[in-house]
Amino acid sequence: QVQLVESGGGLVQAGGSLRLSCVASRSIFSISRAWYRQAPGKQRELVASITSGGSTNYADSVKGRFTISRDNVMNTVYLQMNSLKPEDTAVYYCYAQPYFWGQGTQVTVSS
């Protein structure tokens, strides 16, 4: 079993930045990690993912603005979010294969 704990969410003005962190309760360096988000009334969607080897993938809506990274020593994955837009407002969830989820952290971007 793996527990994932997110932090770093909050309220920010449009154009601002936030960095989300997700710490795993044990070493899972060989497992792909990802960030998802869910806005009110919408389905949960993939934001970014990173493999154990460091290959990354991004949703088109965040390419060039968000960066996912991982620190395998600290069992942590990060999501650096720059140039935030109001449409980025959502609850952001950390994910680790095959089925581990964090509790979510709220990101609110004001216009």
GIKA-V346339 format. One record per residue. RES is the residue in one letter. SS is DSSP state (H for helix, E for strand, - for the rest). PHI is phi in whole degrees, -180 to 180 (* if undefined). OMEGA is omega in degrees with one decimal (none if undefined). Layout:
BEGIN
res:RES ss:SS phi:PHI omega:OMEGA
res:RES ss:SS phi:PHI omega:OMEGA
END
This chain:
BEGIN
res:Q ss:- phi:* omega:-179.6
res:V ss:- phi:-131 omega:171.8
res:Q ss:- phi:-101 omega:178.7
res:L ss:E phi:-118 omega:-178.8
res:V ss:E phi:-124 omega:179.5
res:E ss:E phi:-92 omega:172.6
res:S ss:E phi:-155 omega:173.8
res:G ss:- phi:106 omega:178.1
res:G ss:- phi:-72 omega:178.9
res:G ss:E phi:162 omega:180.0
res:L ss:E phi:-105 omega:-179.0
res:V ss:E phi:-144 omega:177.3
res:Q ss:E phi:-79 omega:176.3
res:A ss:- phi:-54 omega:-176.9
res:G ss:- phi:93 omega:-179.1
res:G ss:- phi:-84 omega:-176.3
res:S ss:- phi:-132 omega:171.2
res:L ss:E phi:-144 omega:172.6
res:R ss:E phi:-124 omega:176.2
res:L ss:E phi:-93 omega:176.2
res:S ss:E phi:-127 omega:177.5
res:C ss:E phi:-140 omega:-178.8
res:V ss:E phi:-102 omega:177.0
res:A ss:E phi:-94 omega:-175.3
res:S ss:- phi:-76 omega:175.7
res:R ss:- phi:-150 omega:-178.0
res:S ss:- phi:-67 omega:177.4
res:I ss:- phi:-136 omega:-174.0
res:F ss:- phi:-65 omega:-176.7
res:S ss:- phi:-91 omega:-173.5
res:I ss:- phi:-111 omega:174.7
res:S ss:- phi:-68 omega:179.9
res:R ss:E phi:-124 omega:-179.3
res:A ss:E phi:-158 omega:169.7
res:W ss:E phi:-118 omega:173.2
res:Y ss:E phi:-120 omega:173.8
res:R ss:E phi:-143 omega:178.3
res:Q ss:E phi:-140 omega:176.1
res:A ss:- phi:-90 omega:-180.0
res:P ss:- phi:-55 omega:177.7
res:G ss:- phi:77 omega:-178.4
res:K ss:- phi:-122 omega:177.2
res:Q ss:- phi:-77 omega:175.2
res:R ss:- phi:-67 omega:-177.7
res:E ss:E phi:-130 omega:176.3
res:L ss:E phi:-72 omega:176.0
res:V ss:E phi:-98 omega:-178.1
res:A ss:E phi:-160 omega:177.5
res:S ss:E phi:-139 omega:179.0
res:I ss:E phi:-145 omega:-179.7
res:T ss:- phi:-84 omega:178.0
res:S ss:- phi:-63 omega:179.8
res:G ss:- phi:-88 omega:176.6
res:G ss:- phi:98 omega:176.5
res:S ss:- phi:-72 omega:-174.8
res:T ss:E phi:-120 omega:177.9
res:N ss:E phi:-145 omega:-176.4
res:Y ss:E phi:-131 omega:169.1
res:A ss:- phi:-66 omega:-178.5
res:D ss:- phi:-57 omega:-175.2
res:S ss:- phi:-69 omega:-177.5
res:V ss:- phi:-118 omega:-179.1
res:K ss:- phi:-57 omega:179.4
res:G ss:- phi:86 omega:-179.7
res:R ss:- phi:-116 omega:-177.7
res:F ss:E phi:-109 omega:176.6
res:T ss:E phi:-135 omega:175.3
res:I ss:E phi:-100 omega:178.2
res:S ss:E phi:-149 omega:-179.3
res:R ss:E phi:-143 omega:174.7
res:D ss:E phi:-122 omega:-174.3
res:N ss:- phi:-70 omega:177.6
res:V ss:- phi:-68 omega:-178.2
res:M ss:- phi:-93 omega:-179.1
res:N ss:- phi:56 omega:-172.2
res:T ss:E phi:-125 omega:171.5
res:V ss:E phi:-120 omega:-176.3
res:Y ss:E phi:-120 omega:170.5
res:L ss:E phi:-134 omega:175.7
res:Q ss:E phi:-86 omega:-176.5
res:M ss:E phi:-118 omega:179.3
res:N ss:- phi:-115 omega:178.2
res:S ss:- phi:49 omega:-175.6
res:L ss:- phi:-65 omega:-180.0
res:K ss:- phi:-120 omega:177.3
res:P ss:H phi:-55 omega:-179.7
res:E ss:H phi:-72 omega:172.8
res:D ss:H phi:-83 omega:179.5
res:T ss:- phi:-61 omega:-176.8
res:A ss:E phi:-178 omega:166.4
res:V ss:E phi:-90 omega:-178.0
res:Y ss:E phi:-101 omega:-177.0
res:Y ss:E phi:-118 omega:173.3
res:C ss:E phi:-88 omega:-178.5
res:Y ss:E phi:-138 omega:172.6
res:A ss:E phi:-134 omega:180.0
res:Q ss:- phi:-61 omega:0.1
res:P ss:- phi:-90 omega:-172.9
res:Y ss:- phi:-156 omega:-176.7
res:F ss:E phi:-98 omega:-178.7
res:W ss:E phi:-126 omega:169.7
res:G ss:- phi:-84 omega:-175.9
res:Q ss:- phi:-84 omega:178.5
res:G ss:- phi:97 omega:176.0
res:T ss:E phi:-136 omega:-175.1
res:Q ss:E phi:-81 omega:171.7
res:V ss:E phi:-119 omega:179.1
res:T ss:E phi:-125 omega:-179.2
res:V ss:E phi:-114 omega:-179.2
res:S ss:E phi:-93 omega:-177.9
res:S ss:- phi:-90 omega:none
END
